[in-house]
Amino acid sequence: MGKLVIVASGKGGTGKTTFSSQVGTILSTMGHMTVLVDADAGFRNLDIALGLESNVVYDYSDYITKNADIDEVLIKSPGYENLYFVAAPQSAATTDFDPGRTEQFWNTLKSRFEYVIADAPAGMGDGFRFAADYADEAVIVSLAESTSLRDADRVIEAFEDNGIEDIRLVLNRIRPELIGKKVLMNIDDCIDVLSIPILGIVPDDSAVAECAAAGCAISPSETGAARAFFNIAQRMAGENVPMMDFDTSKKSIWSRVRKTFKKSQ
């Protein structure tokens, strides 16, 4: 039986969909059967990030309403042997779904895949609950900003209320020079605010946005951000990969951060 990992954020614009597509793709290249589910009904875009928008015929509402079986809903990624995708409906409201059929949907995916990664909409609306109510683990994607962290804290509380104990943090789009100027919060302070384990730190990288827009995966060796995603996928798979040490107590934060990026990634 696989596990459902929900990827969430308190606010939009944190890079959650890019994270889901990149890490899910990497897990599949590591030999893990992986399915990515766009849980953002009405505002789907994970299909674009994966380059599969023209492949969508059915979405998960078709399975839940018994208009299609699971094999019709699953979309095989042509470039990756172990990667599949399930699209979100363009208009259907998840509140109208039968809870029993919804649970069956997630359980069916978990019976066939090692990793079921749900890209949830920002905040805690209906699309969030659609995946959160059945999730085994959670990943919070946040920026190193007080507003993003504050909203993320509320999502963490919702997960805890749901009985989810494995909740980990990914700090995205980190720019060390802005941490040094105190435009962004330092890593230690971000972790202290949310009080959950850190899963990974991803540097800001324009190549990530370019590849996401083109619907392509990034090779782990191409950029610092891609290497960070690869390290995160390894940690999710249970491997012991060293974490970057962002010690902002040192005088020259830029030189230290640059050194730790090179060493750890």
Residue pairs with C-beta under 8 A, 6 or more apart in sequence:
1 110
1 111
2 33
2 109
2 110
2 111
2 112
2 113
2 114
2 115
2 116
3 110
3 114
3 115
3 116
3 136
3 137
4 106
4 109
4 110
4 116
4 118
4 131
4 134
4 135
4 136
4 137
5 115
5 116
5 117
5 118
5 135
5 136
5 137
5 138
5 139
5 236
6 39
6 118
6 120
6 131
6 132
6 135
6 137
6 138
6 139
7 16
7 19
7 20
7 117
7 118
7 119
7 120
7 138
7 139
7 141
8 16
8 120
8 122
8 128
8 132
8 138
8 139
8 140
8 141
8 155
8 159
9 16
9 122
9 140
9 141
9 142
9 148
9 151
9 152
9 155
10 122
10 123
10 140
10 142
10 148
10 149
10 150
10 151
10 152
10 153
10 154
10 155
11 122
11 123
11 147
11 148
11 151
11 152
12 122
12 123
13 122
13 143
14 122
14 141
14 142
14 143
14 148
14 172
14 173
15 141
15 172
15 173
15 202
15 208
16 119
16 120
16 122
16 141
17 45
17 46
17 49
17 119
17 212
18 49
18 208
18 209
18 212
19 139
19 141
19 170
19 172
19 202
19 229
20 36
20 46
20 49
20 117
20 119
21 36
21 46
21 49
21 50
21 119
21 212
21 217
22 208
22 212
22 217
22 218
22 226
22 229
23 117
23 229
23 232
23 233
23 236
24 34
24 36
24 83
24 115
24 117
25 34
25 50
25 77
25 80
25 83
25 217
26 217
26 220
26 229
26 230
26 233
27 34
27 115
27 117
27 233
27 236
27 237
28 34
28 77
28 80
28 81
28 82
28 83
29 80
29 82
30 233
30 234
30 237
31 82
32 82
32 114
32 115
32 237
33 82
33 84
33 112
33 113
33 114
33 115
34 82
34 83
34 84
34 113
34 114
34 115
34 116
34 117
35 74
35 83
35 84
35 85
35 86
35 109
35 112
35 113
35 115
35 116
35 117
36 46
36 50
36 83
36 84
36 85
36 86
36 117
36 119
37 60
37 85
37 86
37 88
37 109
37 116
37 117
37 118
37 119
37 131
38 44
38 45
38 46
38 47
38 85
38 86
38 87
38 88
38 119
39 88
39 118
39 119
39 120
39 121
39 127
39 128
39 130
39 131
40 46
40 88
40 119
40 120
40 121
40 127
41 61
41 88
41 89
41 91
41 92
41 93
41 94
41 121
41 126
41 127
41 130
42 88
42 89
42 90
42 91
42 92
42 127
43 88
43 121
44 59
44 87
44 88
44 89
44 90
46 85
46 87
46 88
46 119
47 53
47 55
47 56
47 85
47 87
48 213
48 215
49 212
49 215
50 77
50 85
50 215
51 214
51 215
51 216
52 75
52 77
52 85
52 87
52 215
53 215
55 75
55 85
56 75
56 87
57 72
58 67
58 68
58 72
58 73
58 87
59 73
59 86
59 87
59 88
59 89
59 90
59 92
60 73
60 86
60 87
60 88
60 89
60 105
61 89
61 92
61 97
62 68
62 72
62 73
62 89
63 69
63 70
63 72
63 73
63 101
63 105
64 97
64 98
64 101
64 102
64 105
65 97
65 101
66 101
70 105
70 108
70 109
70 112
73 86
73 87
74 84
74 85
74 86
75 84
75 85
75 86
75 87
76 83
76 84
77 83
77 84
77 85
79 217
80 217
84 113
86 109
88 127
93 126
94 102
94 126
94 127
94 129
94 130
95 126
97 130
102 130
102 134
103 134
106 116
106 131
106 134
107 134
109 116
110 116
115 236
118 131
118 135
120 127
120 128
120 130
120 131
120 132
121 127
121 128
123 151
123 155
124 132
124 154
124 155
124 158
128 155
128 158
132 138
132 158
132 159
132 162
132 164
133 162
135 159
135 162
135 164
136 164
136 166
137 164
137 166
137 167
137 168
138 159
138 164
138 166
138 167
138 168
139 167
139 168
139 169
139 170
139 199
140 152
140 155
140 156
140 167
140 168
140 169
140 170
140 194
140 196
141 170
141 172
142 148
142 149
142 152
142 169
142 170
142 171
142 172
142 190
142 194
143 149
143 171
143 172
143 173
143 184
144 171
144 174
144 179
144 184
144 185
144 186
144 187
144 190
145 184
145 185
146 185
149 185
149 190
149 193
149 194
150 193
152 169
152 194
153 193
153 194
156 167
156 194
156 196
159 167
160 167
167 196
167 197
168 196
168 197
168 198
168 199
169 190
169 191
169 194
169 196
169 197
169 198
169 199
170 198
170 199
170 200
170 201
170 202
170 232
171 187
171 190
171 198
171 200
171 201
171 202
172 202
173 202
173 203
173 204
174 184
174 187
174 201
174 202
174 203
174 204
175 184
175 203
175 204
176 203
176 246
176 253
176 254
176 257
176 258
177 254
178 184
179 185
179 186
179 187
179 246
179 248
179 253
179 257
180 253
180 254
185 193
186 246
186 248
186 253
187 198
187 201
187 244
187 246
187 248
188 246
188 247
188 248
189 248
191 198
198 243
199 232
199 235
199 236
200 228
200 229
200 231
200 232
200 235
200 243
201 228
201 243
201 244
201 246
202 225
202 228
202 229
202 232
203 224
203 225
203 228
203 261
204 225
205 223
205 224
205 225
205 226
207 218
207 222
207 223
207 225
207 226
208 218
208 223
208 225
208 226
211 217
211 218
218 225
218 226
218 229
219 226
220 226
220 227
220 229
220 230
221 227
224 261
224 265
227 265
228 265
231 241
231 264
231 265
234 241
235 241
242 263
242 264
243 264
244 257
244 260
244 261
244 264
244 265
245 260
245 264
246 256
246 257
246 260
247 256
250 256
